Each structure stands twice: as C-alpha cells, then as structure tokens.
Amino acid sequence: MTELKKVGVVGAGQMGNGIAHVCALAGYEVAISDVSEESLQKATKTIEKNMVRQVSRELITQDEMTAAMGRISFSTQLSSFADVDLAIEAATEKEAVKVSIFDGLLEAVPKTAWLASNTSSISITRLASGTDRPERFIGLHFMNPVPVMQLIEVIRGLATDQETYEMALKFAERLNKTVANAEDFPAFIVNRVLMPMINEAVYTLYEGVGTVEGIDTAMKLGANHPMGPLQLADFIGLDTCLSIMQVLHDGLADTKYRPCPLLVKYVEAGWLGRKTGRGFYDYRGEAPVPTR
Ligand code: NAD
C-alpha cells in the first residue's frame, strides 16, 4: 500500500483548519486550499493560536509546533495538490459544492491518490460515484474541534475497497484518533442521533417551551451534557445543522426530521452561530448573550 506522506485539505473553515492542524502535527506534509482568501488567513491564525495553546498546556513542544506549522502550505489554488496521497474535502455542507470540488480534484491530484469527504451527512456512495475512483473514496468524518475530539467516523461507500479502508484505519491511528464505523446512510451515526435532538431543542424554543438559556441549562444540568443543544448548534454552525436535517428529511422521508422553521429563519438571516458572531447567542460582546 502507498505510504501516506502528503495530505491535501479542501476547505479552510472550522473543520479544514482542524484537520490540517492534526495532520501536520502527526508529521504529514499538508496543503490546504479554499476559494476564500479570508478563510485561509483566518485558518493560519486559528491553527497557530490552537497550537500555542497546546504548547502552553505542554501537550506539544515549541519545536514540534514550529515543525508542524512549516509543513502546512496555504493556497486558493489546487496546484500544491499535485503530489498529495490523500485529498480530504472539508468544504461547505452542500452537495453541489462538494461535487464541483471533486471534479476539480480529479484534475489536480495524482491518479492513485485517495479521496475522502468530511461530510456530516451526504451519501459517500453518491459523491464517490461522480469520481473516476469510487473504490478509492471514503468518508472520514472528523469531530469539531478536531485537535480535541477523539473520534473519526469512517464511512465506506458501496464501492470502497479494503485497501482504502485499511488506509483510513492507519491514518486515524497515526492521528491518535479512535474510529467508529458507520454504514453509508443519511447522517451516519453521530448526526443521525445528535441532529434530531438539536432540531427538537430549536422546536422547544420555537414553541415557547423554554428560553435559549432555559433549554441549555436544562440539558446541561438535567441530562449532564457538557454543552446545551443551542450552544452546540451555534458551535457546529446553523447552516451545517440545517443542511444535515434536510439530508435526513429527504433521505429518510420521515416527517420527524422536518427542519424547525426557526432554524431556517436563523440561517436566512445569516446568523450561523459562532463563526458569524451571532446565532442563538450573540458572541460580539464580552460574554455570549441569548438572541431570544
Ligand atoms: P465552515 O463554514 O467553517 O467552512 C467551510 C469552508 O469551505 C469555508 O472556508 C468556505 O470558504 C469553503 N468553501 C466553500 N466552497 C468551496 C469551494 N468550492 N472550494 C474550496 N473551499 C470552499 O464549515 P465547517 O464547519 O468547517 O464544515 C465543513 C464540512 O465539515 C461540512 O461538510 C460539514 O458538514 C463538516 N463537518 C462539520 C462539523 C462541525 O461541527 N462544524 C463537524 C464535522 C463535520
């Protein structure tokens, strides 16, 4: 099996920068690309800030940080993907966006490179079937924040071959992550369970059963969740939450997955959570303030 040396990451948002961070620390060369120059600049700063925090907590040394930062290249082009062994797509959760990224990747990466998607919910089999190498395509679903969270959900498409699966297991091991295998059905395991709970929390707010703070406090202290569901939704990104609910609703055709109209309204307003400064909480001041 080809040994992985270089990893390409498409999308430099919350997830892409985290994936680049852990890959570089594990010793891989990393190329990260995004259509937005602003996202790339933000990613550079975020990776640096998060590694500084790891140094201050003595989780890594200053030398390890310097070496890892030196292994990452940032670009709006895919030219630095010409020698990647694995390309991981971690862009916006929209199928059309992902399809066009994989079209571009086929031109940019070697014929033998593996392809992976970090999608939270979209069919791996369908994304793979649009490429020239469905057998070398796999779902690698990292959790947010990537440097902290232990899990990678690994999803094999119908055509994914054994070698590709074994590559994924070795890659996860090198990143010091634990794998959970999920079958390729809408939203896999984590989001099939988590997202209906978040959507229900938004319904609870929409119907006036509780306030933002009331709902989050109830679930933190009443169910021992480390974060309230609305706080978590803001952390994930409300656009991503809505896209996942739409995939569940369309893919399983069950009204129990109907996205809450209030979630739709927040996304329409561009209040996408932490990443845009406002969601169920307003993050623009010193401390988060509920927006309802
Ligand atoms: P994000 O909004 O923070 O970042 C998305 C990035 O993709 C942006 O920087 C955007 O400029 C870039 N992008 C959009 N179109 C592009 C294109 N054509 N080419 C290159 N870059 C493009 O989103 P995120 O939270 O990082 O989510 C990214 C992916 O990871 C999604 O598929 C999401 O479902 C998945 N995911 C998210 C979480 C989470 O908690 N946020 C967890 C696991 C997986």
Boltz pocket constraint, residues with backbone or C-beta under 6 A from the ligand:
constraints:
  - pocket:
      binder: B
      contacts: [[A, 10], [A, 11], [A, 12], [A, 13], [A, 14], [A, 15], [A, 16], [A, 33], [A, 34], [A, 35], [A, 36], [A, 39], [A, 89], [A, 90], [A, 91], [A, 92], [A, 93], [A, 94], [A, 97], [A, 101], [A, 118], [A, 119], [A, 120], [A, 121], [A, 141], [A, 142], [A, 143], [A, 144], [A, 235], [A, 236], [A, 237], [A, 240], [A, 275]]
      max_distance: 6.0
